[in-house]
């Protein structure tokens, strides 16, 4: 059987995006979908994607979402925060079923990716060469979806699948996580919201708003626009309160819309009275009347006022106006974190690894960031194991292990920090006592400032993680780093760039496999006004281009007119998920290979230590992906029956129950404090891997 493909369990946004990204890297994959493949439309289930996350998704996906012109946060009738947004800074808001359907459509055009519907996982095995999974067939179309000649063997009792790696993207109730014996501690129902999606004309356009205590009653309401004149409204509920009936939710919609339109009408009337008084005062004094409020505020009237537009609904007086209710629901936010995200050749991503959602955090967005981080690492390991052309000499086994271990180190560490910040801020933002200043840096911004950051993907609650201590960052002794506006491990800024073929675009659009496995960006002022033919053969370009072509991984050379904080002739080495590896002088072309080796997981200092500690003639043993496991482990949720595919070994050891002690990484630990709340700490220690055999 062909064992080269990556098996992905779960066809949600994370699993579909992972499969699509692997295809861009030239890695085949199969997505095991537990459903029939039909995506149920639910307008009340939407997701907010941060600009950097949305940038590496296909254009067809981004076309289905909407971006906001502004975000404003209000307390009662006073605006406390206002953030102007544009196409590069606004999040992308779209319905989740639209995201999933567009990702499925994009996968249908990829020859290296396929979806097998009706496939319910019930057994998982690992050995030195790969992963074997067994699925029960739930729908007759599974066989057709699986295709012919693929890495599967069908039997009457189900289907066996064989792959090089397996990734569990199967949600909060992950079967993969249970089969691996990984614990999933945390808290349930930390926040609840009643949600309604409706088509209506609100008193403002293209602006997302959060209202705190709009009627002085301690409530909280969020309004966020979706495409097609649809709005998603969220009302904060008690975490463990009673169920919300449809009648109660309709009452909330009616009262909220009436309040907003009444307030807008009153503001509109007050503005008219104020304008009349200003006109009268100007006439009595002989001064010309101001053209509009924006000129009085010192802004260009041709640009329009920065004030939110308030138009009373025509023919509705102070009522809420007509609306079409599309969907309703209750969203409950949990906080849970898997103890380990990697066990041998199996990984966890998305909701299978973590769940969140309180204070504006976006679980779908974090899952897509998991996929972006894991995809290129699996691709490097896959190409190295298969000896793919264009990938240079094969990496050392320990280097591949370091590379794959870095997924858990980076992503789990980032989620730990996120959950810890929410865990500390939640009782304070919800006014259960305490001081933000005591627990969170920048606490003086106040509760509403933190809520604004959470919804916009900024600050501790949503900004892209900076992997400051990533094991894939070259040591300061190995490269001559120069200052740049981005620290190593942080996300690079989305600056305009030019490719060597003369095509122009933005840096983020080359991420996610679209620009190879490494991006090399030369900061060269003046290149923007010249055709690429004139500077391709000038200065350092020939030497730099030759050095990039000689790297052991696929790399793309780009040129930027400037980059914040970077001097001219600085070279930025960027990972395919957008995080900076190093910033170098352009003349140090030989150090590009050092950066490429670091990205592949090669750490000379650790290799030297291992060699010094290893007795002469002995070989260090590894458990995990590249080195494989000694023997075979088998975990089953049902004691799956059916014949084993040809080539499988018999006499496999069976394990059941909680196996969290094996294959568990202690890069972060979860526990509970005296109040019963889950607490998340990012204690650093060595990754402990499962030793099977």
KALIN-V21353 format. One record per residue. PSI is psi as a letter, one per 30 degrees, with the letter a starting at -180 (none if undefined). Layout:
BEGIN
PSI ; PSI
END
This chain:
BEGIN
l ; j ; g ; f ; l ; k ; k ; k ; j ; k ; h ; a ; e ; e ; e ; e ; e ; e ; e ; e ; e ; e ; e ; e ; g ; g ; k ; k ; l ; k ; j ; j ; k ; f ; a ; f ; f ; k ; k ; k ; k ; j ; f ; f ; j ; l ; k ; j ; k ; l ; e ; e ; e ; f ; e ; g ; l ; l ; e ; f ; e ; f ; f ; f ; l ; k ; l ; k ; f ; l ; k ; k ; k ; k ; j ; c ; g ; k ; k ; f ; k ; k ; j ; k ; l ; a ; f ; f ; f ; k ; l ; k ; k ; l ; k ; e ; e ; e ; e ; e ; e ; e ; e ; e ; e ; e ; e ; f ; g ; j ; f ; f ; k ; l ; k ; j ; l ; g ; j ; j ; k ; f ; k ; k ; k ; k ; a ; f ; f ; a ; k ; k ; k ; k ; k ; k ; j ; f ; k ; f ; f ; e ; e ; e ; e ; f ; l ; l ; g ; l ; i ; l ; k ; k ; l ; e ; f ; a ; k ; k ; k ; k ; l ; e ; l ; k ; k ; j ; h ; h ; a ; f ; h ; k ; e ; e ; e ; e ; e ; f ; g ; k ; l ; i ; l ; a ; k ; k ; h ; f ; k ; k ; k ; k ; k ; k ; k ; l ; j ; l ; j ; l ; f ; l ; k ; h ; k ; k ; k ; k ; k ; k ; h ; e ; g ; g ; g ; g ; l ; k ; k ; k ; k ; k ; k ; l ; l ; g ; g ; k ; k ; k ; k ; k ; k ; k ; l ; k ; e ; h ; a ; l ; l ; k ; l ; e ; e ; e ; e ; e ; e ; e ; e ; e ; e ; e ; e ; e ; e ; e ; e ; e ; e ; e ; e ; e ; e ; e ; e ; e ; e ; e ; e ; e ; e ; e ; e ; e ; e ; e ; e ; e ; e ; e ; f ; g ; k ; k ; k ; k ; e ; l ; e ; e ; e ; e ; f ; g ; l ; k ; f ; f ; f ; l ; k ; f ; k ; k ; k ; j ; j ; k ; k ; k ; g ; f ; b ; g ; l ; f ; l ; k ; l ; j ; j ; e ; l ; l ; l ; k ; k ; k ; k ; l ; j ; l ; k ; k ; e ; k ; f ; k ; j ; b ; g ; k ; l ; k ; l ; b ; f ; f ; f ; k ; k ; a ; f ; l ; h ; f ; k ; j ; e ; e ; e ; e ; e ; e ; e ; e ; e ; e ; e ; e ; e ; f ; e ; e ; e ; e ; e ; e ; e ; e ; e ; g ; h ; k ; k ; g ; g ; a ; l ; k ; l ; l ; e ; e ; e ; e ; e ; e ; e ; e ; f ; f ; e ; e ; e ; e ; e ; e ; e ; e ; e ; e ; e ; e ; e ; e ; e ; e ; e ; e ; f ; e ; f ; e ; e ; g ; h ; g ; l ; a ; k ; e ; e ; f ; e ; k ; k ; g ; f ; f ; f ; l ; e ; e ; e ; e ; e ; e ; e ; e ; f ; f ; h ; l ; a ; f ; f ; f ; k ; k ; k ; j ; i ; e ; h ; k ; f ; g ; k ; k ; l ; f ; f ; f ; l ; i ; k ; l ; k ; l ; f ; k ; l ; k ; f ; l ; k ; l ; l ; i ; l ; k ; l ; k ; l ; f ; g ; f ; k ; k ; a ; l ; e ; f ; f ; g ; l ; h ; f ; f ; g ; a ; f ; k ; k ; j ; j ; k ; j ; j ; k ; f ; f ; f ; f ; k ; k ; f ; f ; f ; f ; f ; g ; k ; b ; f ; e ; e ; e ; e ; e ; e ; e ; e ; f ; f ; l ; f ; l ; k ; l ; k ; k ; l ; k ; k ; e ; l ; k ; k ; f ; k ; l ; k ; g ; k ; k ; k ; j ; k ; l ; f ; g ; g ; k ; k ; e ; l ; k ; l ; k ; f ; f ; h ; f ; f ; f ; e ; e ; e ; e ; e ; e ; e ; e ; f ; g ; k ; j ; e ; e ; e ; e ; e ; e ; e ; e ; e ; f ; k ; k ; k ; f ; l ; k ; k ; k ; k ; k ; b ; d ; e ; f ; l ; k ; j ; a ; k ; k ; k ; k ; k ; f ; g ; h ; k ; a ; l ; k ; k ; l ; k ; f ; k ; l ; l ; g ; k ; k ; k ; k ; l ; a ; j ; h ; f ; f ; k ; g ; k ; k ; h ; f ; k ; l ; k ; a ; k ; a ; f ; f ; f ; k ; k ; k ; k ; k ; h ; k ; k ; l ; k ; k ; k ; l ; k ; j ; l ; none
END
